[in-house]
């Protein structure tokens, strides 16, 4: 296929439009909507792997559309009533198929590649120091899925030249994708209830990324690649076929790809989404450790973490935490995290830590050491203001503040206003108590929060009986 012929194909056909739709539509979703993909360490521009996973997530929209656009593109010969004329030409049918399929494939790859370029530039400018190569297979399989889907749509439309073929394919693929992605897991890893695990993993669409450390396993990449190559081969064979026998034989590649891919794909969902061990590796500066993926945050955290540990040691003595560690445990949304009195856990998804620097970061770490929260306070998990109010009182007491200093802005909702009003009352009662009583109340609150006992800490700080 010469470059000149390809340029003519691009100028005189609708081949460039699928790539434009994928690029423009994805950027419209990501850039014009302030969604969860901009939040936390699993945001689409926070890390390379999450960027690739979010673009795979959007295949839930673009994969069925690519199949449908391919089908529309495959109907052009029948619409122009040139099919019989082209059959009589000496040029082989697979030459014509390669020209149209190649033009459409290049448009889709270019559009998807530009989307990755936009995301990659933002990731690089975001200051991440972790640059893995594990995101490349995620994106390459996505590009292959778009091409295979489009060529398959072209082939089906060539074999079934009806105006109903494109919408029927779009609806069928959309429903199939939705069925395979119907999830009801433990909130940490996806578990399909609508199809066996291996069948569910045939879909190139991934679930919404929630954990920075999760990625797809190598067996998923290999299995999906084999299946998509079979789908691509079947689409091209249907597009090139000129006899009924050739169309029947064209089904063989996709069946072979399916038969080879299913044994390769993991049998359990927990083997499909795995922890990126390189990203989760610990990088330490003395008693302060973070993951390799967040090592750019280590210098500031180490400085403020050591200061917080010193303050906690002065207050708690031998019972004080001895280290600061990034929380790497995979949890379901809203699930309690196991706490230890020896470690101050840091989760960079928590609202208090997203932009905390300098003295504010020290205060947050002291609060986590004195009254750690059992549940996450992130944009994905929510979290009430009770824990923040308790931590604010504990930190203000520890640093001898003349008045209560909230660790985060007070909300304007009725329940938030009531919580902070109760916090002001508890602060006044705590400061009115003798020093020994103050230490006793703080110690009781710390013991209750570390054990996640559900104790009403504001009442305890005020010296009231737990209820």
N, C-alpha and C positions, 0 to 999 in steps of 0.2 A: 504494500500500500504506500504510494508515494505521498510526500507531504503536500504536493499540489492538489491531488485528488481529495485528500483529507480536508484541505482548506475549502475546496468547492463544496464538499459535503456540509461543512459547518456553516457556510454562507447561505446555502440554499435549502437548509432543512432546520428542524427544530431541535437538533442535537445539543446545542449549547444550553438550552433552557433548563434541563434537569440539574446541571451543575449550579446554575444561577439560583435555582429554587432551594437547593440544599444549603448553599452558602448563605444566601440572603435570609431564608427562613430561620436557620440556626442562629445567626447573629441577631435577628429580631427577637427571638426567644431569650437569648442570653443577655443581650444588651439593653433591651427596651422594657424588660420585666424584672423587677427587683424580687427575684425568687430565692429559694433556698440554695440554689447553685452559687450564690455569691457569699454564703455564710460559712464561717468556720474553716477548719483545716481540710474539709472535704469539698471545698468550693471548686468550681471548674477551672479557676486560675490559681489555685493555692499550690498544687503540686502537679507534676507531669502525669502521674498515674490517674489522679482524679480528673484531670482535664480529658484524658483519653476515655475514661469511664463515662463521663457526662456526655461526650459526643456519641458514644455507643448507646447511651440511654435514649437519645433523640432518634435513633433508628426505629423506635416504635412508631414514629410518624413517617420518616423518610423511606424506610424499606418498602412498605406497601405502596407508597407513592411512586417509588422507582420502578416497581413491577408494573404499575398501571401506566406510567409514562412510556415504559418500554413497549407495552402492548399497543398504545396509540401509535408509537413510532413504527411498529411492525405492520400496521394496517395500511401504510401509505401506498404500497403496490396495489392492493385490492381496491382502495379508494380511487386511485387513478386509473384503474382498469388496464394496468400494464403487465399483470402477472403472466399472462399467456405470451405476450410479446417478448418479455425478458427471458422466458424459458427457451425461446428459439435462438437466442444469441449464443455465439461460441464461447463467451466468457463463462467459466464454471460458476455454479450457484454459490459455492462457498466463498468466492471472491467478493461477490456482491454482499453476502452476509458479513464478511469480515470488515468491509468498508463501513456499513451502517452501524454494526455492533461496536467497532473500534471507535467511531466518532462519538457514540453515546457513552461508551466506557471512559474515554479520555475526559469528557465533560464532567462526568460524575466524580472521577478521581481528582480532577483539578479543583472542582468546587469543594470537595471534602478536604483536600489538601490545604487549600487556602483557609478553611475553617481551623484546621490544626495549627496553621502558621499564626493566625491571630491569637489563638489560645496560648500557643507556645511562647510568643513574644511577651504576653502578659505574665505568664508564669516566670519567665526569666527576669522581667523587670520587677517582679514582686519580691525579689531578694532571697528566694530559696537557694540553699547551698547544696541541695540534693538533686542530682541529675542522673537518674537511672535510665536504662535502656528497656526496662520491662514494659514501658508504655507503648513501644513500637508494635509488638504483636497485637495488642488490643486494637490499635488504629488500623493496622494492615488488614486484619480480619474484617473490620467494619467496611473498609473500602472494597474489599473483595465481595462482601455481602451486597453492597449497592450495585456493583457491576453484574454479579451473578443474577440478582433479582431482575435488573433491567433486561439483560439478554434473555433470560427465561421468559419474561413477559413478551418480548419480541417474537420468540419462537412459538409461544402458544397462540399469539394473535395471527401469526403466519399460518399455523395449522388450522385455526378456527377463525377465519376472517369475518367477524361479526362486530357490529358497533357495541354489542353488549359484552364483548370479551374484556375490554379494559376495566369497566366498572365492576364486573363480576370478579375479576382477579384482585382488584383493590380490596373489595369487601371480604373476599375469602382470606387473603393474606392478613388483613387487619384483624379479622376474627381469630384466625389461627395464632397470630402473635399474642393477642390478648389472652387466649386460653392458656398458652404456654407460660405466660407471665403472671397468671393468676396465683398470687402468693398468699400463703398463710403459714409463715414460719414463726421462729422464736424472736423475731425482731432484730436478730444479729445477722444471720445468714438466710438467704431466701430458700424456701422450701415449697415446691409446687404441690398443690393438691389436685390439680386438674389433669395432670399427665405424669407418667413415670419420669423419674429424674433425667434419664438419658434423653428421652424425647423432648423434655422441656429445654434442655441445653442445646438443641439444634437451632433454636432461635438465636440470631445474632444480637438481639436486643438485651441489654443488661438492666437490672433494677437500679433504682435511684441510689447513687453512692452515698453512704452515710458514714463510713469509716475510712480514714485516710490510709490505714495500713492494709486494707483489703485489696486484693487483685485477683485476676483470673488465673487458674492453674495452667500449666503447659499442656496437659491433656485436653483441656477445653479448647485451647488454641488449635491443637492438631486435629481434634475431632471435627470442629466446625470448619476448618480449612478443607478437609477431605470431603465433607458433605457439600460445601459451597462449590467446590471444584466440579463435583458431579452435577450439581444443579446448573452451573455455567456450561458444562459440556452438553447437557441435554438441551438447554436453550439454543445453543449454537447449532446443534444437530437438527433441531426442529426448524430453525431459520434457514438452514441450507438444504433441507430435504425437498425433493421434487416428486417423490413417489410415496404411495401409502406405506409400502414396506419400510422405506427409510424413516418415515415418521414413527412407525411402531418400534423400530430398532433404536430410535433416539431416546427412548425411555430407559434404556439399559444403563447409561452412565449415572443417572441420579439414583437408581436402585443400587448400583455397585457402591457409589459414594455413601449411601445410607447404611448399607451392610457393613462397610469398612469403618465408618465413623462411630456407630453405636457402641461397639466393644471398646473403642478408645476413650470415649467420654466417661467421666467418673460415674460410678453407680450411686454415690451419695451426694446430696447437695453440698454438704460441708467440705467435700473434696473439690468442688468447683470453684468456690470463693475461698481463697487461702490468704494467710497473712504473708505479706512481703517481708521476708526475714531480713533482707538488707536494709529496708526502710525502718524496721523495728529495732535494729541493733542499737545498743546503748552507747552514748557518747557522754563522758563524765568530765567534770572539773571538780575534783575533790568529792564532797558529799552530794553534789548536784548533778543529776543525769537527765538527759533527754534522748529522744530517738534520733537516729541518723537523719530522718526526714526533716526534723526540726532543729538541727544542730546550729542553724543560723541564730537561733534564739538563746543559745547556751551562754554566751558572754554576759548578757544582761541578767539572765536568770541566775547564773552562778554568783554574781556580785550581790544581788538582792537576796538570793536564797541563803547565802552564808550569814548575811546580816539578820535575816529572819530567824535562822537557827540559833544565833547568839541570844537574841531577845527571848526566844522560847526557852532556852536553857536557863537564863536568869530567872524566869518565872516558874518553871516547872522542875528544875533540877534534873535528877536522874530519870524522871519520867518524860522528859522532853524528847521530841523527834530528833533523830540524828542524821537524817538525809532528806533530800528533796528529789522526787522521781516523777517523770512524766507517766501518766496513767496509760497503759497499753492494753488493758483488759478489754475484750470485746463484750459489750453488753447490749441487751435489748433496750429499746427506748423506755425510759422510766424505771428500769431495773436497778435495784440497789447495787452499789459497788462495795466490795469488802474493804474495810479500812483497818489500819494498824496505827497504834500510837507511836510507832518508831519512825514512820515515814509521812512526809507531807506530800500528798498526791497532787499533781498538776495536770489539768486537762485544758489545753489551749482552745478548746471549743467553748469553754464557759465564758459567759458574758463579762465577768469581772476580769478575765485574763486576756481578752481579745486585744485590747489596746493598752493594757496596763504597763507602765514603765516607771522607772525611778522610784520615788518614795511610795507611789500608789501600788506598785508591784510588791514592795516590801510589806505593805499593809495587808494586801490580799493573801500573801503567803503566811503571815502571822495568823490571819483569820482562819486559814485552812488548818493550821497547826493547833489552834485552840478549840475550834468548833467546826471540824470538817463536815461537809454535807454528804449525805448518803446517796442522794440523787443528783443527776446532772442539772445544771442551770444554763442550758444552751438554747439556741434558737430552735433546735429540733425537739428538745425535750421539755422546754418551758421551765418550770421550777418556780416555786412561790417565793415571796419576799421574807417569810419567817426566818429561814436559814440565814439570809443576808443580814437581816436585822440583828440576829444573835451574834453573828460574826462581827458586825460593826460595833456592837457593845463590847465584845471581848477585846477587839483591837484597840478601841478608844481607851479602855481600861488599862491595857498592857502598855500603851504609849503615854499614859498620864495626860490624855487630852482633857482640856477644861470642859468640853461638851461633846456630845455624841456626833461622830463624823461618819455618815453613811458610806459604805464601800461602793455603792452605785447609786445613780439618781433615783429618788423616790418616784413611784408611779403616781398617776392621777386617778386611778380607779378607786372605787369606794373601799374595797378590801385592802388595797395597798395603803391607803390613807389611815385606815384603822390599825393596820399592823404597825406602822411607824409611830402612830400615837401611843400604842401600847409599848413600843420600844422606848419612847421618850420617858414614859412612866417607869419602866423597868430600870432604865439608866439612872434616873433620879433616886430610886430606892436602893439600887446597888451602891451608888456613891455615898449614900447616907449611912450605910452600914459600916461597922468597924473593919479595918484592913483584913483581919483574920477571917471574918465572915465573907468578905469579898472574894478572897482566895478560895474559900470553901465552895462558894457558889460557882465560880469559874471552873473549879476542878470537877464539880458534879456535872456541869454542862458538858465538859469535855468527855467525861466518861460516858455520858448518855449518847453523845453524837458519834463517838468512835464505835460504840456497840450498835448504833442504829436502832435504839430501843423505842423510838417514837415519843420520847419524853418531851413535855412542853417546856422548852428551854427559857422562853421569855418569862414564864411564871417562876421558874427556878431562879433566874437572875434577880427577880423582884423579891425573892425570899418567900414566895407563896407555895402552898402545897400543890404538887403535881395533880393534874386532873386528866 
